[in-house]
Amino acid sequence: MSWILISVYLVLGFVFLGKGADWLVGGSTVLAKRLGVSSLVVGLTVVAWGTSLPEVVVSTMAAVQGNAAISLGNVLGSNIANIGLVLGACALVLPSVLEGRLGGRESFWMLAALGLLWGFCADGTLDRTEGVLLIATFAAHTADVFYQARQQRKQGTGGVEAEMAEALENVGERAVHWYKHPASETFLGMLAIAFGAWAVVEGAKGGAQNLGVDERIVGLTIVALGTSLPELAAGLGGALKGERDISLGNVVGSNVFNVLAVMGITAIVHPLDSAFELASGNEGAAAEIDKAFAGSLATDFPIALAFSLFLVALPFLGGKRYGRAKGAVLISAYVGYSIWLYVG
């Protein structure tokens, strides 16, 4: 595949992923409101999950095509990009993003989700049963979020979840553009995301072959960065408006969604299991799965955990000060990590 065609695939793919998420969020938000769904439910489900839909489609499509390296790399790389790049950039705009402590519940879910996926992948497979367990855990996380929101509303404090819901709902309503009918906008968003995901996967595969680079590394960097664009836009939008909790909550919520929901759906649709591929006669895909898990278990999971722990520890380093410096450190760590992947 020529570099011109690869560039066209990637650029078109990222544009369609971004606009598709935008249209889907806008249309589905208006539809939900017309059906009488509360602002809290809309903000914490339709809008928040809509920005992570590109990861779902890209990882699932990559797994179905036998590219487990891109599927796994997309999720772990997106989590690393969300912390290193998205939060780092948000902190440069609004230092207070990294000057407050991450709540204990949020920290628990973010670290527990990563640990659970790591444990499931330790044997070099991710089957349908484990996918169902990941989805069940995500359902428990969602129930906990709604419980916190209800408790805070009863106490009259609003809370982070309620504030996030209101702000995210406003983002969704503003996202409706020239297609004024919400059903049309929602349908177009789904089509755009599907096409964008296909184009990104094809472009990434072609680029990896031309460069002689492992598909896992392409998934960890180029694909992960592209599918994190909605989170970057939402995070920076919140930071520019002084909404610290939106920027931080967007990243933490997206990371939990990526690990539990994205990988859960991926495993249910198409198990990441070399034995499953061999039984289907796909020897090449089986070899790629073994290679992908070996690389992820050796380096990608530990690095994703290190970034997550660093995020939890950052507020304790220097106290409620040096927000921009902390953001610069996160961006530098992400850039250094990306360079290390390609140099290595």
LINKA-V851681 format. One line per field, one symbol per residue. phi: phi as a letter, one per 30 degrees, with the letter a starting at -180 (. if undefined). burial: # if it has 24 or more other ideal C-beta (glycine too) atoms within 12 Angstrom, else .. A space follows every 50 residues. Layout:
# LINKA-V851681
phi->???
burial->???
This chain:
# LINKA-V851681
phi->.ddddeddedddddddddddddddddddddeddddiddddddddbedddd dcdedddddddddddicddddddddddddddddddddddddddbedeccc ddeddddedddddddddeddddcibbcddddddddddddddddddddddd dddddiciidddddddddddddddddcddddddddddddddddddddddd dddddddddddicededdddcddddddcedddddddddddcicddddddd dddddddedddddddedddaecbddddddcicdddddddeddddddddbd dedddddddddddeddciidbheddddddddddddddddddddd
burial->.....#..##.###.##################.....############ ################################################## .##.###.##########.##..#####.##.###.##..##.###.##. ........###############.##.....#..##.###.######### ########....###########################...######## ########################.##.......##.##########.## #.######.###.##.......##.##.###.##..##..#...
